[in-house]
Amino acid sequence: MPTRTIPLDRPLDLRLTLAPHVRGTHDPAMRLSRGRAIRATRTTDGPATLALALDGTRLRVEAWGPGADRALDGAPALAGIEDGRGEFAPADRLLADLDRRMPGLRIGRSGAVLEALIPAILEQKVTGTEARRAYRGIIARWGEAAPGPFGLRLMPAPEVLARLPYEAFHPIGLERRRADLVRTVALRAVRFEEIVDLPLPEAYRRLTALPGLGPWTAAEVALRALGDPDAVSIGDFHLPNLVAYALAGEQRATDARMLELLAPYRGQRGRVIRLLEASGIRPPARGPRMAIRSIVGI
């Protein structure tokens, strides 16, 4: 079991930094607390489980499985240790205060594109409950046990998902459109995984070249897999209202208004969004909730 110890030059909050990678409270591939994170992943060398734990001013990392060394190599990026923050110094009093109160919130990158892309597809235009059910269902049915002693499971290998018929996804709540999209990106897994080595503009172009993958999905993937500090999920159901309420006191907003308010922070808009999401600020609830649908049994 290889291990490494990484010195920290500034605060690190694992829970805040890695929260975007966790898919619900019962994520079968990841566990997260303030000072510890355990993640199952696939690397180019094979499956691995990575355990990260804070120890004072150090980050201790352990790994299991054929991909253990590769996962250890990626641990600093995942934990946001390579996040340079640029010249982020918000003039807005709220953002400056949130940045001061959460100095350990960093933007990390997993380097695992499909592990971000497939859950993003599952979340397209459905409630969180539906998306989490489909995510857990995919891993339970076609995933496999992850290395190590933690009882985690791996996202299914792309070749497994690619050869499934679309109707196999119906029992976990996926209609044909999303099922076919999952199968297509799995079939083109190598092409999508290559974007970690591309400049961000080219990575976005490749992500959105496939019909069904729009700017919302691309931003969700770019934040998690590529560590893009400027990622903005245009088309999100809740995000414009959160941004407008926090930055302008407006209870409802469009994508255009959100982008207008975020314009002064171009290059760091994703970081602003993460601070707002982690703040606990929420606009007052108005109107009916999105109804939970199910196609199970069709």
C-alpha positions as CSV (number, residue, x, y, z in Angstrom):
1,M,0.0,0.0,0.0
2,P,1.9,3.1,-1.2
3,T,1.7,6.3,0.8
4,R,2.8,9.9,0.5
5,T,2.9,12.9,2.7
6,I,2.3,16.3,1.1
7,P,3.2,19.5,3.0
8,L,0.6,22.3,2.9
9,D,1.5,25.9,2.5
10,R,-2.0,27.2,3.3
11,P,-5.2,25.9,4.7
12,L,-7.1,23.0,3.1
13,D,-10.6,22.0,3.8
14,L,-11.2,18.6,2.2
15,R,-14.9,18.6,2.7
16,L,-15.4,22.0,1.0
17,T,-12.9,21.2,-1.8
18,L,-14.1,17.8,-2.7
19,A,-17.8,18.3,-2.1
20,P,-18.5,18.7,-5.9
21,H,-17.3,15.1,-6.5
22,V,-19.7,13.5,-4.0
23,R,-23.1,12.5,-5.5
24,G,-25.5,12.5,-2.6
25,T,-25.2,11.3,1.0
26,H,-24.9,7.6,0.0
27,D,-22.4,7.9,-2.9
28,P,-21.1,4.3,-3.3
29,A,-17.8,5.6,-4.9
30,M,-16.8,8.2,-2.3
31,R,-16.9,9.2,1.4
32,L,-16.2,12.6,2.7
33,S,-15.8,14.4,6.0
34,R,-14.0,17.6,7.0
35,G,-10.6,16.0,7.5
36,R,-10.8,12.8,5.4
37,A,-11.8,11.7,2.0
38,I,-11.9,8.2,0.4
39,R,-12.5,7.9,-3.4
40,A,-12.7,5.0,-5.8
41,T,-11.5,5.8,-9.3
42,R,-10.2,4.3,-12.5
43,T,-6.8,5.3,-13.7
44,T,-4.9,4.4,-16.9
45,D,-3.1,1.8,-14.8
46,G,-6.3,0.2,-13.4
47,P,-8.7,0.7,-10.5
48,A,-7.6,2.4,-7.3
49,T,-8.9,3.7,-4.0
50,L,-7.4,6.8,-2.7
51,A,-7.6,7.9,1.0
52,L,-6.7,11.5,1.9
53,A,-6.4,12.7,5.5
54,L,-5.3,16.0,7.0
55,D,-2.6,15.8,9.6
56,G,-1.9,19.3,10.9
57,T,0.0,21.1,8.1
58,R,0.3,17.9,6.0
59,L,-1.9,15.8,3.8
60,R,-1.4,12.1,4.2
61,V,-2.4,10.0,1.2
62,E,-2.7,6.2,0.9
63,A,-3.8,4.2,-2.1
64,W,-4.8,0.6,-3.0
65,G,-5.1,-1.3,-6.2
66,P,-3.3,-1.6,-9.6
67,G,-3.7,2.2,-10.1
68,A,-2.5,3.1,-6.7
69,D,0.7,4.9,-7.8
70,R,-1.2,6.8,-10.5
71,A,-3.8,7.8,-8.1
72,L,-1.2,9.1,-5.7
73,D,0.4,11.1,-8.5
74,G,-3.0,12.8,-9.0
75,A,-3.7,13.5,-5.3
76,P,-2.3,17.0,-5.1
77,A,-4.4,18.1,-8.1
78,L,-7.5,16.4,-6.7
79,A,-7.1,18.1,-3.3
80,G,-6.6,21.5,-4.9
81,I,-3.0,21.8,-3.8
82,E,-2.1,22.9,-7.3
83,D,-4.9,25.6,-7.3
84,G,-3.0,28.8,-7.6
85,R,-6.1,31.1,-7.2
86,G,-4.7,33.5,-9.7
87,E,-5.2,37.1,-8.4
88,F,-8.6,36.4,-6.8
89,A,-9.3,39.2,-4.4
90,P,-13.0,40.1,-4.6
91,A,-14.0,43.7,-3.9
92,D,-17.6,42.6,-3.1
93,R,-17.8,42.6,0.7
94,L,-19.8,39.4,0.9
95,L,-17.4,37.5,-1.3
96,A,-14.4,38.9,0.5
97,D,-15.9,37.8,3.8
98,L,-16.7,34.3,2.5
99,D,-13.2,33.9,1.0
100,R,-11.8,34.9,4.4
101,R,-14.0,32.6,6.3
102,M,-13.3,29.6,4.0
103,P,-9.6,29.8,3.2
104,G,-9.5,26.0,2.8
105,L,-11.9,25.9,-0.1
106,R,-9.9,25.1,-3.2
107,I,-10.6,24.1,-6.8
108,G,-9.3,20.6,-7.4
109,R,-9.3,18.5,-10.5
110,S,-9.8,14.7,-10.7
111,G,-8.5,14.2,-14.2
112,A,-11.2,11.5,-14.5
113,V,-13.5,12.8,-17.3
114,L,-16.1,10.0,-17.5
115,E,-16.4,9.9,-13.7
116,A,-17.7,13.5,-14.0
117,L,-19.4,13.3,-17.3
118,I,-21.7,10.3,-16.7
119,P,-23.2,11.6,-13.5
120,A,-23.7,15.0,-15.2
121,I,-25.7,13.3,-17.9
122,L,-27.8,11.5,-15.3
123,E,-28.5,14.9,-13.7
124,Q,-29.7,16.6,-17.0
125,K,-33.2,18.1,-16.5
126,V,-34.3,15.9,-13.6
127,T,-34.5,16.3,-9.9
128,G,-31.5,15.4,-7.6
129,T,-33.4,12.5,-6.2
130,E,-33.9,11.0,-9.7
131,A,-30.3,11.6,-10.6
132,R,-28.9,10.0,-7.5
133,R,-31.1,7.0,-7.9
134,A,-29.8,6.5,-11.4
135,Y,-26.2,7.0,-10.3
136,R,-26.4,4.5,-7.5
137,G,-28.3,2.1,-9.8
138,I,-25.6,2.2,-12.5
139,I,-22.8,1.4,-10.0
140,A,-24.8,-1.3,-8.2
141,R,-25.7,-3.1,-11.4
142,W,-22.6,-2.8,-13.5
143,G,-19.9,-1.5,-11.3
144,E,-17.4,-3.6,-9.3
145,A,-15.8,-3.6,-5.9
146,A,-13.1,-1.1,-5.5
147,P,-9.7,-2.0,-4.1
148,G,-9.0,-1.5,-0.4
149,P,-10.9,-2.2,2.9
150,F,-13.6,0.5,2.6
151,G,-16.4,-1.3,0.7
152,L,-16.6,1.3,-2.1
153,R,-17.6,0.5,-5.6
154,L,-16.3,1.7,-9.0
155,M,-18.2,3.4,-11.7
156,P,-18.7,0.7,-14.4
157,A,-15.9,0.4,-17.0
158,P,-16.8,2.3,-20.2
159,E,-16.8,-0.9,-22.3
160,V,-19.4,-2.4,-20.0
161,L,-21.8,0.6,-20.4
162,A,-21.2,0.9,-24.2
163,R,-22.4,-2.6,-24.9
164,L,-25.6,-2.3,-22.9
165,P,-28.9,-1.9,-24.8
166,Y,-30.7,1.3,-23.9
167,E,-33.6,-0.6,-22.3
168,A,-31.3,-2.0,-19.7
169,F,-31.2,1.5,-18.1
170,H,-35.0,1.7,-17.7
171,P,-35.2,-0.1,-14.3
172,I,-32.9,2.6,-12.8
173,G,-35.0,5.4,-14.1
174,L,-33.3,6.5,-17.4
175,E,-35.3,7.2,-20.5
176,R,-33.9,6.5,-23.9
177,R,-32.3,9.9,-24.5
178,R,-30.0,9.9,-21.4
179,A,-29.4,6.1,-21.7
180,D,-28.2,6.5,-25.3
181,L,-26.1,9.5,-24.3
182,V,-24.4,7.4,-21.6
183,R,-23.8,4.6,-24.0
184,T,-22.3,7.0,-26.6
185,V,-19.9,8.8,-24.3
186,A,-18.8,5.4,-23.0
187,L,-18.1,4.2,-26.5
188,R,-16.0,7.3,-27.1
189,A,-14.3,7.2,-23.7
190,V,-10.8,7.5,-24.9
191,R,-11.6,10.6,-26.9
192,F,-13.3,12.3,-23.9
193,E,-10.5,11.3,-21.5
194,E,-8.0,13.0,-23.7
195,I,-9.4,16.5,-22.9
196,V,-7.4,16.6,-19.6
197,D,-4.4,17.4,-21.8
198,L,-6.1,20.0,-23.9
199,P,-6.3,23.8,-23.3
200,L,-9.6,24.6,-21.7
201,P,-11.2,26.3,-24.7
202,E,-10.5,23.2,-26.8
203,A,-11.7,20.9,-24.0
204,Y,-15.0,22.7,-23.9
205,R,-15.3,22.5,-27.7
206,R,-14.8,18.7,-27.7
207,L,-17.2,18.2,-24.8
208,T,-20.0,20.2,-26.5
209,A,-19.4,18.8,-30.0
210,L,-21.6,15.8,-29.2
211,P,-25.3,16.5,-29.4
212,G,-26.8,16.2,-25.9
213,L,-23.8,17.7,-24.2
214,G,-24.4,21.5,-23.8
215,P,-22.8,24.2,-21.8
216,W,-24.3,23.1,-18.5
217,T,-22.9,19.6,-18.8
218,A,-19.5,20.9,-20.1
219,A,-19.2,23.2,-17.1
220,E,-20.1,20.5,-14.6
221,V,-17.3,18.3,-16.1
222,A,-14.8,21.1,-16.4
223,L,-15.1,22.1,-12.8
224,R,-14.6,18.6,-11.5
225,A,-12.3,16.8,-14.0
226,L,-10.3,19.8,-15.3
227,G,-10.3,22.1,-12.3
228,D,-11.6,25.1,-14.3
229,P,-12.0,28.0,-11.8
230,D,-14.2,29.9,-14.3
231,A,-16.7,27.1,-14.9
232,V,-20.3,28.4,-15.0
233,S,-23.2,25.9,-15.4
234,I,-25.4,27.9,-17.7
235,G,-28.9,26.4,-17.7
236,D,-28.9,25.4,-14.1
237,F,-32.3,25.4,-12.4
238,H,-31.2,27.0,-9.1
239,L,-27.8,28.8,-9.8
240,P,-29.0,32.1,-11.3
241,N,-31.3,32.7,-8.4
242,L,-28.5,32.0,-5.9
243,V,-26.1,34.3,-7.6
244,A,-28.6,37.1,-8.0
245,Y,-29.8,36.8,-4.4
246,A,-26.4,36.8,-2.9
247,L,-24.8,39.5,-5.0
248,A,-27.8,41.8,-5.7
249,G,-30.6,40.9,-3.3
250,E,-32.8,39.7,-6.2
251,Q,-34.9,36.7,-5.6
252,R,-35.1,35.5,-9.2
253,A,-32.8,35.8,-12.2
254,T,-32.0,34.5,-15.7
255,D,-28.8,33.1,-17.0
256,A,-28.1,36.5,-18.6
257,R,-28.5,38.3,-15.3
258,M,-26.3,35.8,-13.6
259,L,-23.5,36.3,-16.2
260,E,-23.8,40.0,-15.8
261,L,-23.3,39.8,-12.0
262,L,-20.4,37.4,-12.4
263,A,-18.7,39.4,-15.2
264,P,-16.3,41.3,-12.8
265,Y,-14.9,37.9,-11.8
266,R,-14.3,36.4,-15.2
267,G,-11.6,33.8,-14.9
268,Q,-12.7,33.0,-11.4
269,R,-16.5,32.7,-11.7
270,G,-16.5,29.1,-10.8
271,R,-14.7,30.0,-7.6
272,V,-17.3,32.6,-6.8
273,I,-20.0,30.1,-7.3
274,R,-18.4,27.5,-5.0
275,L,-18.1,30.2,-2.3
276,L,-21.8,31.0,-2.7
277,E,-22.8,27.4,-2.7
278,A,-20.8,26.6,0.4
279,S,-22.1,29.7,2.2
280,G,-25.5,28.4,3.0
281,I,-27.1,31.5,1.5
282,R,-30.3,30.5,-0.3
283,P,-33.1,32.7,-2.0
284,P,-36.6,32.3,-0.5
285,A,-38.4,29.4,-2.0
286,R,-41.2,30.3,-4.3
287,G,-43.5,28.2,-6.5
288,P,-43.9,24.4,-6.9
289,R,-41.0,22.1,-6.7
290,M,-40.0,20.1,-9.8
291,A,-42.0,16.9,-9.7
292,I,-40.1,13.6,-9.3
293,R,-40.9,11.3,-12.3
294,S,-40.2,7.6,-12.8
295,I,-40.1,5.3,-15.8
296,V,-39.4,2.2,-13.7
297,G,-41.8,-0.5,-14.8
298,I,-42.2,0.7,-18.4
